[in-house]
């Protein structure tokens, strides 16, 4: 804290041809055609639920003269993208083979950026895959890297249609291992109590088995990797000069989340740890975000403070990704950026107005109405954002925006107002430190929050613990649960009301 849904709705092969170069042949690359909606086999350990092999996973490029590659599926404003990052020196992109209908074809990935050492010694590739595709596999003969993650070469794809939505969504946030120049604040080698994000990600994969994963921001916490106690497992992320390198992105996110990335597509939201404040603006943490994790990737090392909101579609569920990484950077209550974010939320309302019968979630790192302390005085996150919402033409968020999902505060909290204002769900307890205790819920209920002031109707806070959250489809609405690092439900299940005029969670 402190310092991903597809737009290609067609199911025809001609769309696939527009996003990649078809290669000759229809031979299977590890699996033949499978009916849409079927679940691929979990794969071989460590990607399924079986035992992991002994010893750490080989680090990026270390001991691998031909490099190491990571592949995952990310949902963006342009659809589902398979992304591939490699440290091999071939300068080439592999091919992905997938099936549409009964036709199985391979497509060459598009080259996005070439190595820019020492921070980014990588080749980055991507491929947009149309909705309805299934059984995506990286073609073995086209992979130049000596080591690939996932080892079984299978990539998860959306399992919903244009008229349905994901059944289960795992929500994680604020997950990196905090290591400062003064010394480690977390034992990054202890995945039980020191830095449990690897355990949390594995549990979410094996227990919750989501159709979609949302990360609400803050990935890169290693301000000085030289102080970390897991350096042996992370060559290339061992000195202060390495702190925003690809090797540290792997250490803080890709390696601990490896099993989860093999299970489901991800939506990634930018956190304040990935903003442009950390000098230099070119080549810093923000540059790493835009090279590897952003909605639109960049090759020039640049960083933007206020990118436009992005609409990410998962059938009839729409995620409106608002970049709040630089909102009130000192968390001081400043309203200096209010006009900027009012324009952003005006855009959000306009997007929601296009499909009034669909559900929309605002996904943004910093909460809009989260109650951090009842004080006195009452302390909330983030005044500039809630004032910006009030400054829109509607004076609020659109009726079909059902909830706001955020992180930043290192705890779990759900508050609702039983009005047109959507509930605020905060999930910032997935590994980062220090944890926050949060307020006593009895003291939050009835407190006036936001602009205009509205009393809190329900409050469920879990502070001082690690975990993640899950949203499960329940008829026309959603069930919300908090989970401990082992994946067990912690506390009550809260069901979102079906009303857009009186939005509340009923917990049982």
C-alpha positions in Angstrom: 0.0 0.0 0.0 2.2 2.8 1.3 5.5 3.0 -0.2 -8.5 -8.4 -15.8 -13.4 -10.2 -20.2 -13.4 -10.1 -23.7 -14.5 -7.5 -26.3 -14.1 -9.9 -29.3 -17.6 -11.4 -29.0 -17.6 -13.2 -32.3 -17.0 -16.8 -32.6 -15.8 -17.0 -36.2 -12.3 -17.9 -37.3 -11.9 -14.7 -39.4 -11.6 -12.6 -36.2 -8.9 -14.9 -34.9 -7.0 -14.4 -38.2 -7.0 -10.7 -37.6 -5.1 -11.0 -34.3 -2.4 -13.5 -35.3 -0.8 -15.1 -38.3 -2.2 -18.6 -38.9 0.4 -21.3 -39.4 -0.1 -24.3 -41.6 -1.2 -27.5 -40.2 -3.8 -28.6 -37.6 -1.7 -31.1 -35.6 -2.4 -31.2 -31.9 0.1 -29.7 -29.5 -0.6 -31.5 -26.3 -4.4 -32.0 -26.6 -7.0 -32.3 -29.3 -10.2 -30.3 -29.6 -12.3 -30.2 -26.5 -15.9 -29.0 -26.2 -16.3 -25.3 -25.2 -16.7 -24.9 -21.5 -14.8 -28.1 -20.6 -12.2 -27.8 -17.9 -8.7 -28.7 -18.9 -6.8 -31.2 -16.8 -5.0 -29.6 -13.9 -1.6 -30.5 -15.5 1.5 -31.9 -13.9 2.9 -30.6 -10.6 3.6 -27.9 -9.6 0.8 -26.6 -11.8 -2.0 -28.8 -10.5 -2.7 -29.8 -6.9 0.1 -32.5 -6.7 3.3 -32.2 -4.8 5.9 -29.7 -6.0 9.4 -30.9 -7.0 12.1 -30.1 -4.4 14.1 -26.9 -4.6 13.2 -23.4 -5.9 12.0 -22.8 -9.4 14.9 -21.7 -11.7 15.1 -17.9 -11.7 14.8 -15.9 -14.9 17.8 -16.7 -17.0 20.0 -17.8 -14.1 21.6 -21.1 -14.9 19.6 -21.2 -18.1 21.8 -20.1 -21.0 18.8 -20.2 -23.3 16.6 -18.2 -20.9 13.4 -18.7 -19.0 9.9 -17.7 -20.2 6.6 -17.0 -18.4 3.2 -17.1 -20.1 -0.3 -16.1 -18.7 -3.7 -15.0 -19.9 -4.7 -11.4 -19.1 -8.1 -9.8 -19.8 -7.8 -6.3 -21.2 -9.9 -3.7 -23.0 -9.1 -5.5 -26.3 -10.1 -9.0 -25.1 -8.3 -12.0 -23.7 -4.6 -11.8 -24.4 -2.0 -14.5 -23.9 1.2 -12.8 -22.9 4.7 -14.2 -23.0 7.9 -12.8 -21.5 11.3 -14.5 -22.1 14.9 -13.9 -21.3 16.1 -16.1 -24.2 18.2 -14.3 -26.8 16.4 -15.5 -29.9 14.3 -12.3 -30.3 11.4 -14.4 -31.5 7.8 -15.0 -30.4 6.3 -18.5 -30.1 3.0 -19.7 -31.5 -0.3 -20.5 -29.7 -2.5 -23.3 -30.9 -6.2 -23.1 -30.0 -9.5 -24.4 -31.2 -12.5 -22.4 -32.5 -15.5 -24.6 -33.1 -13.9 -27.8 -34.5 -11.0 -26.0 -36.3 -7.6 -26.1 -34.5 -5.0 -23.6 -35.8 -1.7 -22.1 -34.6 -1.1 -18.3 -34.5 2.2 -16.5 -34.1 2.3 -14.1 -31.2 3.0 -10.5 -31.9 6.4 -9.0 -30.8 5.8 -6.0 -28.4 9.2 -5.2 -27.0 12.8 -6.3 -27.3 15.4 -6.5 -24.5 16.4 -3.3 -22.7 19.0 -4.4 -20.2 19.8 -4.3 -17.4 16.3 -3.6 -16.1 14.3 -5.4 -18.8 16.4 -8.2 -20.4 13.3 -9.6 -22.0 11.4 -10.1 -25.2 7.6 -9.5 -24.7 4.9 -11.0 -27.0 1.1 -11.1 -26.9 -1.8 -12.6 -28.8 -5.5 -11.7 -28.6 -7.7 -14.8 -28.5 -11.4 -14.5 -29.4 -14.2 -15.4 -27.1 -15.2 -19.0 -27.6 -11.7 -20.3 -28.2 -10.5 -23.2 -26.0 -7.6 -25.6 -25.4 -4.9 -23.0 -25.9 -1.3 -24.4 -25.9 2.0 -22.9 -26.7 3.5 -24.8 -29.6 6.6 -26.6 -28.3 8.6 -26.3 -31.5 8.4 -22.5 -31.5 9.6 -22.0 -27.9 13.2 -20.9 -27.7 13.5 -20.6 -23.9 15.0 -23.5 -22.0 12.5 -23.2 -19.1 8.8 -22.4 -19.5 6.1 -21.5 -17.0 3.6 -23.2 -17.2 5.6 -26.3 -18.0 2.6 -28.0 -19.6 2.3 -25.1 -22.0 -1.5 -24.8 -21.4 -3.1 -21.4 -21.0 -6.5 -20.8 -19.4 -9.1 -19.1 -21.5 -12.5 -17.5 -20.6 -15.2 -20.2 -20.0 -18.1 -17.8 -20.3 -20.1 -16.6 -23.3 -21.3 -13.2 -24.4 -24.5 -13.9 -22.5 -23.1 -15.4 -19.3 -20.5 -14.4 -16.8 -17.8 -16.0 -14.6 -19.0 -18.3 -12.0 -16.3 -17.7 -9.4 -13.9 -14.7 -9.1 -10.9 -14.7 -6.7 -9.9 -11.2 -5.6 -6.3 -10.6 -4.3 -4.5 -7.4 -3.6 -1.4 -5.8 -2.0 0.6 -9.0 -2.4 4.3 -8.1 -2.7 6.9 -8.9 0.1 7.8 -5.6 1.8 11.6 -5.1 2.0 12.9 -1.6 2.8 16.4 -0.1 2.8 16.3 -0.3 6.6 15.8 -4.1 6.4 13.1 -6.6 5.7 9.7 -6.0 7.2 8.7 -9.5 6.2 10.4 -12.8 6.0 10.0 -13.4 2.3 11.2 -17.0 2.7 8.5 -17.9 5.2 5.3 -18.6 3.2 3.2 -19.4 6.2 3.4 -16.4 8.5 6.1 -14.2 7.1 4.9 -13.7 3.5 1.9 -15.9 2.8 1.1 -14.7 -0.7 2.5 -17.9 -2.3 0.3 -20.0 0.0 -2.7 -17.7 -0.6 -2.3 -17.9 -4.4 -1.9 -21.7 -4.3 -5.0 -22.0 -2.1 -7.1 -19.8 -4.3 -6.1 -22.0 -7.3 -6.7 -25.4 -5.6 -9.6 -24.6 -3.2 -11.5 -21.8 -4.8 -10.6 -22.7 -8.4 -11.8 -19.4 -9.9 -12.9 -18.7 -13.5 -11.3 -15.3 -13.2 -8.8 -13.6 -10.9 -8.8 -9.9 -10.1 -5.6 -8.3 -8.5 -6.4 -4.8 -7.2 -2.8 -3.6 -7.2 0.5 -3.4 -5.4 2.9 -6.0 -6.7 6.4 -4.6 -6.3 7.3 -4.2 -2.6 11.1 -4.9 -2.7 12.4 -1.4 -2.3 15.9 -2.9 -1.5 16.2 -6.5 -2.6 19.6 -6.6 -1.0 17.8 -6.8 2.4 15.6 -9.7 1.4 16.1 -13.1 3.0 15.1 -15.1 0.0 17.8 -13.9 -2.4 19.0 -17.4 -3.1 15.7 -18.2 -4.8 15.8 -15.0 -6.8 19.0 -14.4 -8.7 18.7 -11.1 -10.6 16.7 -9.6 -7.7 19.4 -9.2 -5.1 20.6 -5.6 -5.1 19.1 -2.2 -4.7 19.7 -1.6 -8.5 17.5 -4.6 -9.3 14.4 -3.4 -7.4 12.3 -2.6 -10.5 13.8 -5.3 -12.8 12.0 -8.2 -14.5 13.6 -10.5 -12.0 12.0 -8.7 -9.1 8.6 -8.7 -10.9 9.0 -12.5 -11.1 10.1 -12.7 -7.5 7.2 -10.7 -6.1 4.4 -11.8 -8.4 4.9 -14.4 -11.1 6.7 -17.1 -9.1 4.4 -17.0 -6.0 1.3 -16.8 -8.3 2.4 -19.4 -10.7 -0.3 -22.0 -9.9 -3.0 -19.4 -9.9 -2.0 -18.0 -13.2 -2.3 -21.6 -14.7 -5.9 -21.9 -13.5 -7.6 -18.7 -14.7 -7.3 -15.5 -16.7 -6.4 -12.4 -14.6 -7.4 -8.8 -14.5 -4.6 -6.5 -13.2 -5.1 -3.1 -11.6 -2.2 -0.8 -11.0 -1.3 0.1 -7.4 0.6 3.0 -5.9 3.8 0.8 -5.7 3.7 0.8 -9.5 3.2 4.5 -10.0 5.5 7.1 -11.5 6.7 8.7 -8.3 9.7 6.5 -7.8 12.6 8.1 -9.7 13.4 7.8 -12.4 9.9 8.1 -14.0 11.4 6.4 -17.0 12.7 3.0 -16.0 11.2 2.8 -12.5 8.4 0.7 -11.0 5.8 2.4 -13.3 7.9 1.5 -16.4 7.9 -2.1 -15.3 4.1 -2.0 -14.9 3.7 -0.6 -18.4 6.2 -3.1 -20.0 4.7 -6.2 -18.4 1.3 -5.8 -16.6 -0.7 -2.8 -17.9 -3.7 -3.0 -20.1 -1.7 -1.7 -23.1 2.0 -2.6 -22.9 4.8 -0.2 -23.8 8.3 -0.7 -25.2 9.8 2.7 -24.4 10.1 2.6 -20.6 7.6 5.4 -20.1 5.1 5.9 -17.3 1.8 7.8 -17.2 0.2 9.2 -14.1 -3.5 9.2 -15.2 -4.4 6.7 -17.9 -8.0 6.6 -19.0 -10.4 4.1 -17.5 -10.6 0.8 -19.3 -13.7 -1.3 -19.8 -13.0 -5.1 -19.5 -15.8 -7.4 -20.4 -16.6 -10.8 -19.1 -19.9 -11.5 -20.9 -22.6 -9.6 -19.0 -20.2 -8.6 -16.3 -18.1 -5.5 -17.1 -15.1 -4.4 -15.1 -14.3 -0.7 -15.2 -10.6 -0.4 -14.4 -9.8 3.0 -13.0 -6.1 3.8 -12.4 -6.0 5.5 -8.9 -2.3 4.7 -8.3 -1.5 8.4 -8.0 -4.7 9.5 -6.2 -3.6 11.6 -3.2 -0.1 10.0 -3.1 0.5 11.0 0.5 -2.9 9.8 1.7 -3.3 13.2 3.3 -6.9 14.0 2.3 -5.8 16.3 -0.5 -8.5 17.1 -3.1 -6.1 18.7 -5.6 -6.8 16.0 -8.3 -10.5 16.1 -8.0 -11.2 17.5 -11.5 -9.0 14.8 -13.0 -10.8 11.9 -11.4 -14.2 13.5 -11.9 -13.5 13.2 -15.7 -12.5 9.6 -15.1 -15.7 8.7 -13.3 -17.8 10.7 -15.8 -16.3 8.3 -18.4 -17.1 5.3 -16.1 -20.8 6.4 -16.0 -20.9 6.8 -19.7 -19.6 3.3 -20.2 -22.1 1.9 -17.8 -24.9 3.6 -19.6 -24.2 1.6 -22.8 -25.5 -1.7 -21.3 -28.0 -0.8 -18.5 -29.1 -4.4 -18.1 -25.6 -5.6 -17.4 -23.6 -5.6 -14.1 -20.6 -3.3 -13.8 -17.9 -3.3 -11.1 -15.5 -0.4 -10.6 -12.1 -1.9 -10.0 -9.5 0.5 -8.6 -6.6 0.3 -6.2 -7.5 3.0 -3.8 -10.9 2.7 -2.1 -13.6 5.3 -2.6 -15.5 4.9 0.6 -13.5 2.6 2.9 -13.6 3.4 6.6 -10.1 3.1 8.0 -10.9 4.4 11.5 -13.9 5.7 13.4 -11.6 8.1 15.3 -12.5 10.5 16.3 -12.1 12.0 13.7 -13.6 9.5 11.2 -10.9 8.5 8.7 -11.8 7.2 5.3 -10.1 6.3 2.0 -10.0 8.2 -0.4 -11.6 11.7 -0.2 -10.4 12.9 -3.6 -12.1 9.9 -5.2 -15.4 10.2 -3.4 -15.6 13.9 -4.1 -14.7 13.2 -7.7 -17.7 10.8 -8.0 -20.0 13.5 -6.5 -18.7 15.9 -9.1 -20.0 13.9 -12.0 -23.1 14.9 -13.9 -25.1 12.2 -12.1 -23.5 13.2 -8.8 -23.0 9.5 -8.1 -22.0 6.3 -9.9 -24.5 4.8 -12.4 -27.3 2.5 -11.0 -25.9 -0.6 -12.7 -22.5 -0.2 -11.1 -23.1 -2.9 -8.4 -19.9 -2.5 -6.3 -16.4 -0.9 -6.1 -13.6 -3.4 -5.5 -10.3 -2.0 -4.2 -7.2 -2.6 -2.1 -4.5 -0.3 -0.7 -5.5 -0.7 3.0 -4.0 -3.9 4.3 -7.2 -5.5 5.5 -10.5 -6.9 4.4 -13.7 -4.7 4.5 -17.1 -4.6 3.0 -19.4 -1.7 3.7 -22.7 -0.8 2.1 -25.2 2.0 2.4 -28.5 0.4 1.2 -28.9 3.2 -1.4 -28.0 3.7 -5.0 -24.3 4.0 -3.9 -22.6 0.7 -4.6 -20.9 -1.2 -1.7 -17.2 -0.7 -1.2 -15.2 -4.0 -1.0 -11.6 -3.6 0.1 -9.2 -6.6 -0.4 -5.7 -5.5 0.6 -4.6 -8.4 2.8 -3.0 -10.9 0.4 0.6 -10.8 1.5 1.9 -7.3 1.9 2.8 -5.7 5.3 2.2 -4.1 7.7 -1.3 -5.4 8.2 -3.9 -3.0 9.6 -6.4 -3.8 12.3 -9.2 -1.6 11.0 -12.2 -0.3 12.9 -14.7 -2.1 15.1 -17.7 -2.8 12.9 -20.2 -1.7 15.5 -18.6 1.7 15.5 -18.8 2.0 11.7 -22.5 1.3 11.3 -24.5 4.5 11.2 -21.5 6.7 10.6 -22.1 9.2 7.7 -19.6 8.7 4.9 -19.0 10.2 1.5 -20.4 13.1 -0.5 -23.3 13.5 0.0 -23.1 12.0 3.5 -24.8 8.6 3.8 -24.8 6.4 6.9 -23.1 3.0 6.7 -25.7 0.3 6.6 -23.5 -2.9 7.0 -19.8 -3.2 7.9 -17.7 -6.3 7.9 -14.0 -5.8 8.7 -11.2 -8.3 9.2 -8.0 -6.7 10.3 -4.6 -8.1 11.3 -5.0 -11.2 9.1 -3.9 -12.4 5.7 -6.2 -13.8 3.0 -8.2 -13.2 -0.2 -11.8 -12.8 -1.2 -14.1 -14.6 -3.6 -17.3 -13.6 -5.5 -19.5 -16.5 -6.5 -22.4 -16.2 -9.0 -25.7 -16.7 -7.2 -28.6 -16.6 -9.7 -28.7 -13.0 -10.7 -26.4 -11.7 -8.0 -23.2 -12.4 -6.1 -22.1 -14.1 -2.9 -19.0 -12.5 -1.2 -16.7 -14.4 1.1 -13.4 -13.8 2.8 -10.8 -16.6 2.9 -7.8 -17.4 5.1 -4.5 -18.3 3.5 -5.4 -22.0 3.4 -8.6 -21.2 1.4 -11.2 -21.7 4.2 -14.1 -19.3 4.4 -13.5 -16.8 7.2 -16.7 -15.3 8.7 -20.1 -15.0 7.0 -21.2 -15.2 3.4 -22.7 -12.0 2.2 -25.2 -11.9 -0.6 -25.6 -8.8 -2.8 -29.2 -7.6 -3.1 -30.7 -7.6 -6.6 -31.9 -4.0 -6.3 -30.0 -1.2 -8.0 -31.9 1.4 -5.8 -31.0 -0.3 -2.5 -27.6 -1.9 -2.8 -26.7 -3.9 0.2 -25.1 -7.2 1.3 -27.1 -9.5 3.5 -24.7 -11.7 5.5 -25.5 -15.1 7.0 
